[in-house]
């Protein structure tokens, strides 16, 4: 079994929990998630199965979308409702000023990663240090806030939708919105609604996956690996060169059928003569070859 399944991660499960449970449900060892979602968060968690586990890092750089709620008036050690309250202060900012502060983050900003996060500093995860009572200086990192919209304001609470690039901590964004308008703020809920082409509308819960397995319909919900690369040209190896592709060797232009750009560094999808996806290859114009970039054979 190879491919990607769009799991709806429920609250109180870690991303690791989801993978462990799926190994049992699907009776396969090779299962990996595509990016950690906090235990108290819920929503889209694409999970890779079989040879698709080679794609786990592929989704790290992909665009994500979240719906988050936050409240003014408190600051916690984890920046969310599940942490210890460190400070309280009655908010005084106006609704209009709050709206302006939220919208001002469109385009991105320099964000300091929270201490309670999986980010590593000198090989150690920040949350391990935080649990030991340590706080260290963290360098700000630019995060790309592609779009931020206001869904609701029920003062002192607000609900926002955020479309962002990699490495964005929504908890930190909520606190930073508060800081922008001179207030304390902490996140009260988080739902990830999209990761790249995976939407919450098509996400399935673990209980549904078990049912689909029992009904013999689970394959209907597993996206083939090559669907992730539809933007790349499809090439088919000629039958007489099948052995080369089976062994993961480079190919010369004349060994494949199909049109593709001869620009150096462009990527193509390679299939064998049985129309089975074998991998992504990169164009090398110097020796007129297609060299293996990421192979998906042998699983």
N, C-alpha and C positions, 0 to 999 in steps of 0.2 A: 504494500500500500504506500503510494507516494503522492504528495500533494499538500495543500494548505487548507485548513478548515477554520472558518471564522467563528470563533468561540465567543459567546457572551459571558464574560467573567462576572460572576456574582460577588457581592460583598462577603468579606471574611475568608475568601480564598486568596492565597498568594498566586502569582504566575507560576511558581514552581509547583504548587499544589495541583493546578490545572493540568500541567504536563504529566505529573505523576499519576493522576486519575485517568488521563487519556491513555497512558501506556497500558493500564489494566483494561479499560473499556475496549480499546482497539487491538489488544493483544500484540503490541509491537513495542520494541525497545527504543527506536529512534524517533523521539518526539522532542521538539524544542520550541520555545515561544520567541516572539519577534520583538520583545521590548517590555520591560517590567511595568506592571500596573499595580499601584499600591493596594494592599489588602482591603482597605476601606473604600476604594474606588471600584467602579463597575464599568462594563461596556466592552468594546471591541478589543479582542486579543487574538490576532491571527496566530495559529499554531501550525508549525511545519512538521510533516510526517515523512519518514523514510528518507529518500535522497533529497527531499525538499529542505531538510535541516541545514543544508549548505546555504540556504537563503536567509537564515535567521538574522545575520548581520545586514542583509540587503535592505530590510525594512527600517533599520535604525535611522537612515537619512530621509525617510519618506515623510510627507506631510501628514499631520494629524489634526483632528478636530475634537474639541471638548465642550461640554456644557458644565459650567461650574457655578456654585452659589457661594457667596461669602457674606460675612456680617461685619459691620463696623463696631468698634467698642472694646475689643479684646485682642491681646497678642498671646500666642501660645508657643511652646518650645518647638513643636512640630509644624507650626504655621497653619494647623487645621484644628477642627473641633475635637479630634481624638487626642490632642496633646494636653500638657499641663498649662493652665493659665498663668502667665507671668505678669500680666498687667491689664488693668481695666480702666477705661475712661469713657465717659458719656460723649458720644459723637455730637458735633455741632455743625459739621459741614452741611451745606444745602444740597438738595437733590440735584439741582442744576450743576453745581460744582462737582458733585460725584460723577455725574454723566460725563462731564468734560474730562475729568481725570481718567475715567475708563477708556474713552475714545482716544486719548492722547498716546496710548501705547501702540496704536496701529503703526506698523512699519518696523517695530522692534526696538530693543534697548539692551543695555549692559546689565545682565542679571547675575546676582550672587547666588550660587547654588546653596540650598538649605543644608544645614548640618544633618538633618534626618533625610539622607538620600543615599543612593547606591553609587554616587560618584566617588571615584578613587583619588586620593591624594597621597603621593609617595607609596603607592601600592596598597593602601588601606582604605576601606570604604568609610565614608563620612559617618554613616549611621552607627558603625561599630564604635567610633570615637565618641559620638554623642551619647551612646548608651553607657559609656564609661565615664560620663560626666565631663568630657573634654569639648572645648570649642576652639577651633583654629581659624586663622584668617583664610578666606577663600577668595581667589581672584574672580572678578566679574567676567562673564562670558556673554558675547552678543547672542541674543536669541531673536529669531525672526518671527514677529507677530504679523502674519500675513493679513489677518482680518480679525477684528474684535467687534462684537455687537452686543447691545443691551437687550435682553429678553424680558426682564422685569425688574422693577425696583419697588420693594415693599419696605421702605426705610425702617430700620438701618440695614436691611438685607438687600442684596442685588443678585440677579442671575445673568450670567454672560455666556456667549458662545465665542470660542477662540479657535481660530485656524492658525496653526503655527508650524515652524520647522523643528528640527531635531534639538534635543537638549533643553527644551522649555519646561520649567517647573511651574505648573499652574498655581500651586500653593504659594510660591514666591511671588507670582504675578498678582495674586489677590492681596498679599501683604503690601506689595509695592504700590498698588492702586491706592490703598489706604494712606501710605506715606505721602503719595503725591498730593493728597488733599489734607494732609496734616492730621490723619486719624490712624488709630489702630485697626487692624483688619485680620481676619482669619477665615480660611476656607471651611465651609460646612458640608459640601457634597461635591462629588466629581463623577461625571460620566464621560467616558471616551466614546464618541459617536462615529468616528471614522479613522482608519489608518490606511493611507493610500486609497486603493479602490475597494477596500473592505468597509461596508457600512453597517451600522447598528441594526438596520432593517432586516438584514439577512443573517445576523449573528444567531447562533444556536446555543442554548444552555447545555450543561453536561447531562442533565436528565433527558433532554431531547436527543442528544447524541446516543445515549444508551438505548433509547426507544428505536431510533433509526437503525442502529446496529441490529437489534433484534428483528426488525422488519426487513432486513436485508437491503436497506435503502441508503446506507451511509455514504456510498460512493457518489451519490447525487450531490452531496454537500461538500465534497473534497475538490478543490480547484486544482486542475493540472498545473504542474510547475511551469510549463512554457507559457501559460496565460499571463504570467508576470512580465513576459518579454515581447508582448505583441507588437510593440513599436519597432522592433528590429526586423529586418528582412529575413524571410524564411528561405533557406537553401537546403537542397537534398543531395546527399552524397551519391554518386553514381555507383551502381552495383559492384563494379570491378574494384572499387576502392573501399568497400565496406570494412575490410579488415583493419584499415588504417584508423577509421573512426572508432571501431570497437576497442582499439588499443590506445585511444586518446592521442594519436599522432597529429601533427600539423597536416594541412591539406594545401595543395596548390589550386589556383583559380580554376584550372581545367578539370578538376575532380568533382566539381559540384554543378548542379543545375539551379538556375534562379538568378534574378537580377539583384545587384547590391552595389552600394557606393564603393568606389576604389580609393576613397579618402583614408589616409592612414589613421588607425586607431578606432575606426568605426566598428560597431559590434553587429554580429549576425547570429541568427538561430540556425543550428545545424541539425538535420534529421537524417536517419539512415533510410535506405531504400524501402523499408517497411513502414515508413512514415512515423517512426518512433523518435521522439526528441532525445538528442544525445548531449547537447550542451551549447554554451555561448562561446563563440570564437571571435577573435579580434583580427581586423585586416592589417596586414603588414605589406606596404607598397614596395619596400626595398627588394624583398625576394619574392613578391607576388604570392604570398601565402596567407592562409587563415590559421591562426595559432590558437590553441585551447586557452580559454579564459576561465571558464567554470564548467566542469563536466558533471553530468547527471546520469552516467551509465553505471552499471554494475551493482545496482541495489535490488 
